Amino acid sequence: MRRVLLVLIAAVMLIATAGWTYPPNKDIDTGHAAPPDIYWAIPSADVLIDAGHGGIDGGTHWGHILEKDINLAIARKLYLLLRSQGVRAVLNRTGDYALSDENRWHAARSRHRRDLSQRRGLSDEIDAALFVSIHVNWAARGGKGGPLVLHRNEGRSAILAAFVQDSLNRLQGRSRLPRGSAKLYLLNRVKAPSVIIETAFLNNTADREMLTSRRGQTRIAEAIASGIMAYRYFAP
């Protein structure tokens, strides 16, 4: 029995050393095609949720309250809401870290540029159908409040922005219109219909109370999800 076991171990070691597979896969051996499960290696997404900032990049702040934390909290809630409705959502940041730390392919010395290119690169890699970036706003002059949705200057992005803006307006009792932008890197480089959502103003007292409460963050996420679902239903 022991001898048989030793023979089996030797055979396994020989196979491993030779690089054989069992059962043999002709696609792998010939190199003419990828293995059947390669398409599961990288997920595809109906919506890529971009949680703005992270790690060393805290974004805007009010005392110890950091934008990056609010963005992530809302993005997580949005992710769960979309997944619960059968939408294939992907969240590009699940913790407090900078996406620039993951970028080893861009030679730029600017951490900010590496961060942005990593976000754009992920969108291309997983072939996202929609790109939604979550942020918090700030006004140098006080008094401003409410949501603002920025969009890529093309039709589908404008439609998505209109649905999300309307949903957030109804939540916050505002009537602001979405705004196209040709200056922002992500809106210029992401191929999918894309929006940057400035959910509310951190230096507005009422907005800040909503942004920093769990209930407020949930309501914001629900409004964004509602806008996305409306776009998916009505847009061509």
DRENVOSE-226496 format. One line per field, with one value per atom (N, C-alpha, C): x, y, z; residue in three letters; atom name. Coordinates in steps of 0.001 Angstrom, whole numbers. Layout:
# DRENVOSE-226496
px <- (X;...)
py <- (Y;...)
pz <- (Z;...)
code <- (ala;...)
site <- (CA;...)
This chain:
# DRENVOSE-226496
px <- (838;0;867;1920;2804;3525;3899;4604;3707;2444;1489;1327;1252;1108;2309;3515;4735;4758;4284;4232;3277;2118;1135;1691;2374;2963;4000;4849;5876;5245;4128;3450;2901;2296;1750;2858;3994;5122;5656;5683;6152;5248;3942;2978;3112;3246;3374;4634;5743;7012;6945;6250;6154;5172;4346;3371;2163;1895;748;-542;-1637;-2955;-3791;-4686;-5594;-6989;-7972;-7805;-7107;-6455;-5718;-6648;-6196;-6965;-6254;-6832;-6161;-5998;-6975;-6877;-5667;-5411;-4269;-2976;-2952;-1732;-1282;-2234;-1863;-1676;-2299;-2189;-3086;-3989;-4842;-6063;-6411;-7601;-7406;-8155;-8078;-8842;-8482;-9265;-10690;-11649;-13070;-13451;-12776;-13184;-12475;-11695;-10939;-11874;-13068;-13994;-14610;-14405;-14889;-13818;-12607;-11508;-11742;-12282;-12555;-14058;-14727;-16180;-16571;-17750;-18324;-19319;-19733;-20593;-21631;-22843;-23846;-23514;-23030;-22686;-21379;-20421;-19209;-19385;-19362;-19518;-18136;-17854;-16562;-16706;-16121;-16131;-14983;-15285;-14262;-13260;-12010;-10905;-10563;-9932;-9535;-8077;-7757;-6375;-5833;-4660;-4006;-4815;-5694;-6529;-7886;-8040;-9287;-10393;-10083;-11089;-11323;-12494;-12803;-13137;-13197;-13447;-14114;-14719;-15277;-14796;-13746;-13132;-12593;-13054;-12607;-13461;-14491;-15369;-14738;-14428;-13720;-14646;-14506;-15318;-15148;-13905;-13648;-14513;-14739;-15528;-17005;-17501;-18902;-19118;-18193;-18303;-18399;-17525;-17497;-18777;-19269;-20496;-21678;-21818;-22914;-22726;-21482;-21192;-21511;-21181;-21490;-22991;-23734;-25189;-25769;-25242;-25706;-25422;-24249;-23877;-24898;-25219;-26155;-27557;-27969;-29292;-29383;-28375;-28394;-28328;-27464;-27354;-28674;-29377;-30648;-31714;-31493;-32439;-31940;-30931;-30447;-29477;-28985;-28025;-26608;-25827;-24437;-23603;-23466;-22711;-21338;-20338;-18986;-18563;-17996;-17523;-16000;-15429;-13989;-13132;-13748;-12997;-13881;-13402;-14196;-13669;-12562;-11969;-11288;-10573;-9911;-8495;-8397;-7090;-7182;-6026;-5964;-5787;-6592;-6453;-5130;-4503;-3190;-2160;-2363;-1428;-1453;-2568;-2697;-2182;-1885;-1478;36;490;1916;2245;1229;1426;1567;1107;1173;2445;3256;4558;4481;3287;3154;3651;4347;4829;3724;2687;1577;708;577;-287;-1728;-2150;-3516;-3792;-2836;-3031;-3093;-2259;-2295;-3624;-4147;-5433;-6544;-6578;-7617;-7487;-6257;-6071;-6414;-6218;-6600;-8115;-8841;-10298;-10802;-10222;-10617;-10235;-9027;-8569;-9452;-9931;-10828;-12134;-12630;-13865;-13704;-12562;-12300;-12137;-11439;-11106;-12347;-13286;-14475;-15630;-15368;-16364;-17681;-17598;-18783;-19775;-21054;-22094;-22368;-22207;-22388;-21285;-20868;-19857;-20454;-20523;-21140;-20150;-19708;-18697;-19350;-19108;-19751;-18801;-19279;-18468;-19324;-18654;-19298;-18810;-19702;-19370;-18928;-18355;-17903;-17966;-18396;-18460;-17577;-16708;-15840;-16673;-17759;-18703;-19876;-20205;-21279;-22632;-23618;-24982;-25449;-24518;-24920;-25263;-26214;-26605;-27254;-27472;-28151;-27216;-27796;-27005;-26657;-25599;-25231;-24634;-25209;-24718;-24016;-22758;-21961;-21921;-21938;-21969;-21041;-20665;-19904;-20762;-20130;-20874;-21282;-22193;-22791;-24173;-25003;-26418;-26787;-26203;-26587;-26177;-25005;-24560;-25490;-25929;-26840;-28182;-28660;-29922;-29771;-28679;-28422;-28352;-27633;-27500;-28856;-29715;-31030;-31869;-31840;-32612;-32084;-30764;-30185;-30398;-30205;-30399;-31838;-32794;-34206;-34521;-33978;-34232;-33644;-32429;-31792;-32470;-32920;-33637;-34898;-35638;-36871;-36586;-35479;-35097;-34763;-34040;-33507;-34297;-35412;-36237;-35548;-34832;-34095;-34609;-34130;-34545;-33342;-32170;-30954;-30940;-30324;-30172;-28784;-28659;-27331;-26493;-25212;-24299;-23270;-23100;-22077;-20709;-19680;-18325;-17359;-16524;-15505;-14111;-14035;-12732;-12288;-13230;-12890;-12356;-11242;-10525;-11418;-12099;-12894;-14026;-14660;-15763;-15284;-14035;-13472;-12918;-12425;-11698;-12506;-13480;-14301;-15197;-15188;-15930;-17430;-17803;-19221;-19933;-21256;-22003;-21599;-21233;-20616;-21103;-21204;-21602;-20761;-20546;-19955;-21041;-21386;-22490;-21949;-22137;-21829;-23093;-23095;-24332;-24942;-24087;-24548;-23308;-23534;-22427;-22065;-20812;-20367;-20367;-20174;-20159;-21524;-22583;-23950;-24502;-25017;-25410;-26424;-27500;-28534;-27987;-27211;-26614;-25679;-24896;-23915;-24617;-25721;-26464;-26934;-27368;-27813;-26626;-25527;-24355;-23704;-23828;-23127;-24012;-25286;-26171;-26386;-26522;-26746;-28036;-29071;-30344;-30204;-29498;-29306;-28519;-27467;-26662;-27483;-28340;-29197;-30174;-30741;-31709;-31037;-29808;-29062;-28805;-28344;-28077;-29353;-30480;-31754;-32142;-31900;-32236;-31366;-30080;-29180;-29582;-29880;-30311;-31594;-32506;-33757;-33490;-32578;-32226;-31584;-30716;-30047;-31063;-31980;-32982;-33914;-34244;-35087;-34364;-33086;-32307;-32302;-32060;-31981;-33329;-34410;-35738;-36123;-35819;-36305;-35303;-33999;-33003;-32855;-32524;-32365;-31134)
py <- (-1209;0;1251;1190;2358;2578;1433;1539;2153;1749;2317;3809;4215;5637;6430;5871;6551;6694;5667;5722;6815;6916;7944;9338;9540;10848;11204;10214;10470;10853;10192;10491;11904;12312;13675;14700;14443;15373;15465;14334;14342;15164;14996;15761;17252;17631;19045;19638;18850;19350;19532;18646;18710;19762;20277;21295;20736;19437;18825;19188;19099;19279;18048;17752;16620;16999;16884;16404;17416;16981;17929;18959;20202;21287;21719;21374;21652;23146;23940;25378;25938;25444;25920;25414;24114;23518;24190;24489;25058;26561;27210;28664;29404;28681;29328;29991;29628;30210;30236;31130;31237;30095;29722;28705;29182;28261;28637;29585;29516;30332;31675;32025;33283;34480;34328;35456;35808;34927;35209;35886;36030;36590;38060;38796;40225;40443;40995;41154;42264;42151;43253;43948;45137;45900;46694;46715;47651;49059;49151;50452;50311;51162;51270;52463;52202;53256;53705;54966;55543;56312;55770;56466;57466;58726;59752;59862;60178;60392;59093;59191;58003;58036;57408;57351;58725;59022;60303;61477;61211;62253;62265;63180;63238;64014;64733;65600;66830;67418;68575;68113;69062;68659;69794;69405;70348;69870;70493;70007;68600;67664;66276;65466;66087;65403;65462;64297;64218;63739;64379;64003;62530;62027;60654;59646;59891;58974;59021;60219;60370;59716;59969;59378;57856;57267;55807;55274;55953;55509;55510;56572;56662;55639;55495;54555;53126;52761;51405;51159;52137;51998;51908;52721;52691;51322;50789;49467;48408;48397;47403;47586;48822;49088;48598;48885;48465;46950;46325;44866;44206;44816;44243;44308;45181;45312;44603;43760;42963;43668;44819;45565;45099;44777;44366;45618;45918;47093;46664;47493;47284;48555;48383;49507;49525;50646;50653;50897;51272;51453;50979;49990;49427;49813;50563;50988;52324;52725;54029;53896;53902;53864;54661;55085;55868;54932;55108;54262;54506;55641;55900;54894;54332;53331;52052;51792;50580;50769;52007;52306;52194;51104;50897;50998;51317;51314;52713;53738;55104;55770;56281;56834;58246;58823;60201;60315;61386;61607;62136;62701;63262;62152;62113;61138;61328;62593;62897;62350;62494;61996;60466;59821;58358;57875;58622;58280;58330;59417;59576;58545;58279;57317;55905;55599;54285;54127;55173;55122;54948;55705;55584;54217;53734;52444;51301;51348;50307;50304;51491;51592;50923;51141;50513;49001;48587;47174;46308;46789;45971;46319;47235;47577;48006;48977;49441;50114;49831;50459;51882;52147;53485;53736;54986;55389;56488;56226;57166;57477;58724;59134;59946;59528;60141;61124;62359;63403;64269;65139;66135;67509;68475;69808;70750;71873;72921;74241;75290;76616;77575;78274;79248;80314;80681;81615;80816;81017;80259;80545;79761;79993;79030;78365;77416;76070;75391;74084;73261;71992;71121;70345;69481;68614;69274;68782;69203;67994;67652;66525;67057;66728;67095;65897;66182;65064;65307;64215;64253;64900;65627;66342;65416;64534;63674;63264;62814;62651;61715;60495;59519;59984;60616;61145;62245;63095;64180;63627;62554;61946;61342;60604;60025;61127;62207;63313;63933;64056;64662;63818;62495;61616;61670;61624;61643;62998;64082;65424;65616;65171;65327;64561;63356;62551;63189;63704;64379;65708;66425;67678;67449;66393;66101;65729;65043;64698;65939;66876;68016;69305;69231;70415;71490;71086;72013;71932;72852;72862;73098;72698;72918;72015;72494;71726;71087;69927;69323;70176;69945;70797;69936;70208;69526;70109;69279;69749;69130;69985;69526;69606;69975;70200;69059;68293;67276;66013;65517;64394;63173;62753;61534;61647;62807;62981;63026;63355;63376;62027;61230;60011;58726;58685;57483;57337;56149;55939;55782;55232;54990;56293;56330;57472;57701;58932;59168;60461;60420;61602;61677;62892;63148;63792;63151;63615;64318;65630;66409;66359;65463;65118;66268;67109;68253;69035;70173;71036;70781;70440;70125;71351;72542;73745;74429;73706;74155;73360;74026;73359;72248;72546;71536;70377;70712;69666;68782;69414;68665;67685;68097;67194;65954;66167;65043;64157;64777;64041;63191;63613;62923;61979;61866;60925;59688;58550;57314;57381;57934;58054;58978;60087;61012;60384;59659;58986;57936;57225;56219;56865;57988;58675;59208;59688;60151;58982;57851;56663;56183;56224;55809;56714;58024;58965;58719;58474;58200;56904;55878;54598;54766;55567;55821;56469;57434;58089;57125;56259;55279;54291;53818;52860;53501;54775;55480;55590;55899;55967;54612;53548;52212;51789;52318;51961;52779;54073;54955;55242;55214;55608;54530;54924;53949;53089)
pz <- (0;0;0;830;912;-402;-1038;-2312;-3383;-3400;-4361;-4152;-2867;-2546;-3031;-2838;-3289;-4802;-5506;-6966;-7430;-6768;-7124;-6885;-5760;-5461;-6510;-6896;-7908;-9244;-9601;-10864;-10869;-9729;-9623;-9750;-9093;-9172;-10589;-11318;-12697;-13583;-13393;-14184;-13913;-12622;-12257;-12848;-12809;-13334;-14838;-15522;-16974;-17445;-16521;-16888;-17599;-17460;-18099;-17388;-18090;-17492;-17766;-16863;-17072;-16614;-17512;-18877;-19764;-20839;-21671;-22288;-22365;-22963;-24238;-25386;-26651;-26891;-26422;-26608;-25888;-24672;-23902;-24520;-24922;-25448;-26734;-27626;-28919;-28858;-27860;-27749;-28706;-29401;-30391;-29770;-28553;-27923;-26417;-25772;-24316;-23680;-22447;-21734;-21557;-21488;-21473;-20352;-19199;-18061;-17998;-19031;-18981;-18960;-19519;-19599;-18247;-17252;-15904;-15064;-15604;-14819;-14514;-15478;-15305;-15448;-14432;-14517;-15478;-16034;-16789;-15879;-16258;-15351;-16118;-15567;-16058;-15574;-14336;-13733;-12967;-13287;-12479;-11546;-10251;-9249;-8809;-9018;-8670;-7358;-6277;-4986;-4980;-5114;-5300;-4157;-4539;-3595;-2855;-1682;-936;-533;593;1061;1398;853;1124;591;-356;-969;-281;670;1434;771;-319;-932;-77;-208;616;2043;2966;4357;5139;6240;7212;8578;9073;10299;10077;10906;10783;9812;9240;8292;6909;6341;5068;3954;2807;1649;1277;1310;868;1625;2918;3733;3359;3087;2680;1319;399;-938;-859;-52;57;692;1722;2390;1417;649;-317;-1437;-1913;-3005;-2596;-1361;-879;-861;-376;-319;-1734;-2640;-4027;-4650;-4383;-4889;-4440;-3156;-2632;-3221;-3369;-3935;-5377;-6172;-7575;-7693;-6906;-6954;-6551;-5591;-5140;-6231;-7224;-8329;-9589;-9423;-10539;-11457;-11051;-11861;-11516;-12533;-12305;-12010;-10748;-10323;-9818;-10080;-9583;-8861;-7673;-6868;-6942;-7386;-7648;-6405;-5299;-4049;-2906;-2155;-1068;306;344;1603;1452;2495;2495;1938;633;-28;-1333;-1810;-3047;-4232;-5268;-6444;-7160;-6911;-7509;-7016;-5813;-5278;-6092;-6780;-7574;-8996;-9364;-10734;-10867;-11493;-11746;-13234;-14036;-15479;-16063;-15338;-15846;-15325;-16246;-15865;-15290;-15221;-14728;-13289;-12982;-11621;-10720;-11316;-10545;-9968;-8633;-8007;-8448;-8565;-8975;-10377;-11285;-12651;-12676;-11871;-11804;-11232;-10255;-9657;-10708;-11466;-12479;-13586;-14023;-15111;-14661;-13371;-12843;-12871;-12519;-12544;-13977;-14887;-16293;-16852;-16505;-16999;-16567;-15324;-14830;-15615;-15932;-16712;-18068;-18710;-20004;-19853;-18794;-18616;-18431;-17659;-17399;-18341;-19281;-20296;-19658;-18757;-18038;-18983;-18789;-19604;-19142;-17825;-17264;-16246;-16153;-15174;-14309;-12993;-12057;-10945;-10866;-9892;-8773;-7531;-6361;-5691;-5464;-4836;-3920;-3186;-2328;-2765;-2785;-3295;-2183;-2598;-1682;-2420;-1759;-2372;-1589;-2312;-1650;-952;-1563;-951;-407;822;1460;843;1226;766;-300;-988;-2016;-1388;-1993;-1494;-2579;-2274;-3220;-4121;-4937;-5806;-7139;-7751;-9104;-9812;-10966;-11753;-13000;-13127;-14299;-15243;-16537;-17487;-18671;-19278;-20513;-21588;-22491;-23521;-24667;-24379;-25409;-24926;-25854;-25579;-24453;-24430;-23409;-22012;-21920;-20626;-20143;-21082;-20718;-20221;-20853;-20423;-19031;-18820;-17497;-16439;-16743;-15798;-15475;-16482;-16271;-15312;-15479;-14598;-13164;-13009;-11660;-11000;-11764;-11214;-10747;-11560;-11189;-9906;-9785;-8601;-7340;-7461;-6320;-6010;-7045;-6823;-5994;-6344;-5619;-4168;-3943;-2579;-1761;-2365;-1625;-1832;-2580;-2787;-3602;-4637;-5492;-6917;-7761;-9168;-10090;-9638;-10425;-11661;-12734;-13961;-14004;-14648;-14810;-15750;-15727;-16497;-17231;-18512;-19285;-18981;-19131;-18872;-19873;-20448;-21393;-20777;-19491;-18866;-17955;-17426;-16441;-17119;-16608;-17214;-17395;-16341;-16416;-17432;-17468;-18397;-19838;-20056;-21404;-21824;-20860;-21187;-21043;-20160;-20009;-21232;-21823;-23065;-22846;-21718;-21438;-21096;-21191;-20666;-19212;-18887;-17581;-16950;-15617;-14848;-13586;-13128;-11815;-10971;-9858;-9024;-7791;-7740;-6547;-5691;-4708;-4013;-3215;-2604;-1808;-1370;-709;-295;1168;1400;2753;3656;3085;3923;3990;3621;3836;5019;6017;7261;7042;6299;6064;5231;4210;3371;4190;5058;5848;6797;7369;8255;7497;6253;5430;5033;4637;4165;5249;6486;7575;8384;8031;8733;7868;8505;7754;6946;7567;6868;5664;5836;4726;3595;3936;2921;2175;2906;2272;1304;1706;849;-413;-276;-1452;-2392;-1826;-2641;-3337;-2632;-3216;-4380;-4228;-5292;-6526;-6309;-7438;-8129;-7336;-7903;-8716;-8208;-8926;-10278;-10310;-11571;-12556;-12060;-12918;-13492;-12657;-13128;-14135;-13940;-14915;-16257;-16199;-17446;-18139;-17404;-17997;-18605;-18064;-18568;-19809;-19760;-20825;-21927;-21595;-22592;-23643;-24887;-25963;-25733)
code <- (met;met;met;arg;arg;arg;arg;arg;arg;val;val;val;leu;leu;leu;leu;leu;leu;val;val;val;leu;leu;leu;ile;ile;ile;ala;ala;ala;ala;ala;ala;val;val;val;met;met;met;leu;leu;leu;ile;ile;ile;ala;ala;ala;thr;thr;thr;ala;ala;ala;gly;gly;gly;trp;trp;trp;thr;thr;thr;tyr;tyr;tyr;pro;pro;pro;pro;pro;pro;asn;asn;asn;lys;lys;lys;asp;asp;asp;ile;ile;ile;asp;asp;asp;thr;thr;thr;gly;gly;gly;his;his;his;ala;ala;ala;ala;ala;ala;pro;pro;pro;pro;pro;pro;asp;asp;asp;ile;ile;ile;tyr;tyr;tyr;trp;trp;trp;ala;ala;ala;ile;ile;ile;pro;pro;pro;ser;ser;ser;ala;ala;ala;asp;asp;asp;val;val;val;leu;leu;leu;ile;ile;ile;asp;asp;asp;ala;ala;ala;gly;gly;gly;his;his;his;gly;gly;gly;gly;gly;gly;ile;ile;ile;asp;asp;asp;gly;gly;gly;gly;gly;gly;thr;thr;thr;his;his;his;trp;trp;trp;gly;gly;gly;his;his;his;ile;ile;ile;leu;leu;leu;glu;glu;glu;lys;lys;lys;asp;asp;asp;ile;ile;ile;asn;asn;asn;leu;leu;leu;ala;ala;ala;ile;ile;ile;ala;ala;ala;arg;arg;arg;lys;lys;lys;leu;leu;leu;tyr;tyr;tyr;leu;leu;leu;leu;leu;leu;leu;leu;leu;arg;arg;arg;ser;ser;ser;gln;gln;gln;gly;gly;gly;val;val;val;arg;arg;arg;ala;ala;ala;val;val;val;leu;leu;leu;asn;asn;asn;arg;arg;arg;thr;thr;thr;gly;gly;gly;asp;asp;asp;tyr;tyr;tyr;ala;ala;ala;leu;leu;leu;ser;ser;ser;asp;asp;asp;glu;glu;glu;asn;asn;asn;arg;arg;arg;trp;trp;trp;his;his;his;ala;ala;ala;ala;ala;ala;arg;arg;arg;ser;ser;ser;arg;arg;arg;his;his;his;arg;arg;arg;arg;arg;arg;asp;asp;asp;leu;leu;leu;ser;ser;ser;gln;gln;gln;arg;arg;arg;arg;arg;arg;gly;gly;gly;leu;leu;leu;ser;ser;ser;asp;asp;asp;glu;glu;glu;ile;ile;ile;asp;asp;asp;ala;ala;ala;ala;ala;ala;leu;leu;leu;phe;phe;phe;val;val;val;ser;ser;ser;ile;ile;ile;his;his;his;val;val;val;asn;asn;asn;trp;trp;trp;ala;ala;ala;ala;ala;ala;arg;arg;arg;gly;gly;gly;gly;gly;gly;lys;lys;lys;gly;gly;gly;gly;gly;gly;pro;pro;pro;leu;leu;leu;val;val;val;leu;leu;leu;his;his;his;arg;arg;arg;asn;asn;asn;glu;glu;glu;gly;gly;gly;arg;arg;arg;ser;ser;ser;ala;ala;ala;ile;ile;ile;leu;leu;leu;ala;ala;ala;ala;ala;ala;phe;phe;phe;val;val;val;gln;gln;gln;asp;asp;asp;ser;ser;ser;leu;leu;leu;asn;asn;asn;arg;arg;arg;leu;leu;leu;gln;gln;gln;gly;gly;gly;arg;arg;arg;ser;ser;ser;arg;arg;arg;leu;leu;leu;pro;pro;pro;arg;arg;arg;gly;gly;gly;ser;ser;ser;ala;ala;ala;lys;lys;lys;leu;leu;leu;tyr;tyr;tyr;leu;leu;leu;leu;leu;leu;asn;asn;asn;arg;arg;arg;val;val;val;lys;lys;lys;ala;ala;ala;pro;pro;pro;ser;ser;ser;val;val;val;ile;ile;ile;ile;ile;ile;glu;glu;glu;thr;thr;thr;ala;ala;ala;phe;phe;phe;leu;leu;leu;asn;asn;asn;asn;asn;asn;thr;thr;thr;ala;ala;ala;asp;asp;asp;arg;arg;arg;glu;glu;glu;met;met;met;leu;leu;leu;thr;thr;thr;ser;ser;ser;arg;arg;arg;arg;arg;arg;gly;gly;gly;gln;gln;gln;thr;thr;thr;arg;arg;arg;ile;ile;ile;ala;ala;ala;glu;glu;glu;ala;ala;ala;ile;ile;ile;ala;ala;ala;ser;ser;ser;gly;gly;gly;ile;ile;ile;met;met;met;ala;ala;ala;tyr;tyr;tyr;arg;arg;arg;tyr;tyr;tyr;phe;phe;phe;ala;ala;ala;pro;pro;pro)
site <- (N;CA;C;N;CA;C;N;CA;C;N;CA;C;N;CA;C;N;CA;C;N;CA;C;N;CA;C;N;CA;C;N;CA;C;N;CA;C;N;CA;C;N;CA;C;N;CA;C;N;CA;C;N;CA;C;N;CA;C;N;CA;C;N;CA;C;N;CA;C;N;CA;C;N;CA;C;N;CA;C;N;CA;C;N;CA;C;N;CA;C;N;CA;C;N;CA;C;N;CA;C;N;CA;C;N;CA;C;N;CA;C;N;CA;C;N;CA;C;N;CA;C;N;CA;C;N;CA;C;N;CA;C;N;CA;C;N;CA;C;N;CA;C;N;CA;C;N;CA;C;N;CA;C;N;CA;C;N;CA;C;N;CA;C;N;CA;C;N;CA;C;N;CA;C;N;CA;C;N;CA;C;N;CA;C;N;CA;C;N;CA;C;N;CA;C;N;CA;C;N;CA;C;N;CA;C;N;CA;C;N;CA;C;N;CA;C;N;CA;C;N;CA;C;N;CA;C;N;CA;C;N;CA;C;N;CA;C;N;CA;C;N;CA;C;N;CA;C;N;CA;C;N;CA;C;N;CA;C;N;CA;C;N;CA;C;N;CA;C;N;CA;C;N;CA;C;N;CA;C;N;CA;C;N;CA;C;N;CA;C;N;CA;C;N;CA;C;N;CA;C;N;CA;C;N;CA;C;N;CA;C;N;CA;C;N;CA;C;N;CA;C;N;CA;C;N;CA;C;N;CA;C;N;CA;C;N;CA;C;N;CA;C;N;CA;C;N;CA;C;N;CA;C;N;CA;C;N;CA;C;N;CA;C;N;CA;C;N;CA;C;N;CA;C;N;CA;C;N;CA;C;N;CA;C;N;CA;C;N;CA;C;N;CA;C;N;CA;C;N;CA;C;N;CA;C;N;CA;C;N;CA;C;N;CA;C;N;CA;C;N;CA;C;N;CA;C;N;CA;C;N;CA;C;N;CA;C;N;CA;C;N;CA;C;N;CA;C;N;CA;C;N;CA;C;N;CA;C;N;CA;C;N;CA;C;N;CA;C;N;CA;C;N;CA;C;N;CA;C;N;CA;C;N;CA;C;N;CA;C;N;CA;C;N;CA;C;N;CA;C;N;CA;C;N;CA;C;N;CA;C;N;CA;C;N;CA;C;N;CA;C;N;CA;C;N;CA;C;N;CA;C;N;CA;C;N;CA;C;N;CA;C;N;CA;C;N;CA;C;N;CA;C;N;CA;C;N;CA;C;N;CA;C;N;CA;C;N;CA;C;N;CA;C;N;CA;C;N;CA;C;N;CA;C;N;CA;C;N;CA;C;N;CA;C;N;CA;C;N;CA;C;N;CA;C;N;CA;C;N;CA;C;N;CA;C;N;CA;C;N;CA;C;N;CA;C;N;CA;C;N;CA;C;N;CA;C;N;CA;C;N;CA;C;N;CA;C;N;CA;C;N;CA;C;N;CA;C;N;CA;C;N;CA;C;N;CA;C;N;CA;C;N;CA;C;N;CA;C;N;CA;C;N;CA;C;N;CA;C;N;CA;C;N;CA;C;N;CA;C;N;CA;C;N;CA;C;N;CA;C;N;CA;C;N;CA;C;N;CA;C;N;CA;C;N;CA;C;N;CA;C;N;CA;C;N;CA;C;N;CA;C;N;CA;C;N;CA;C;N;CA;C;N;CA;C;N;CA;C;N;CA;C;N;CA;C;N;CA;C;N;CA;C;N;CA;C;N;CA;C;N;CA;C;N;CA;C;N;CA;C;N;CA;C;N;CA;C;N;CA;C;N;CA;C;N;CA;C;N;CA;C;N;CA;C;N;CA;C;N;CA;C;N;CA;C)
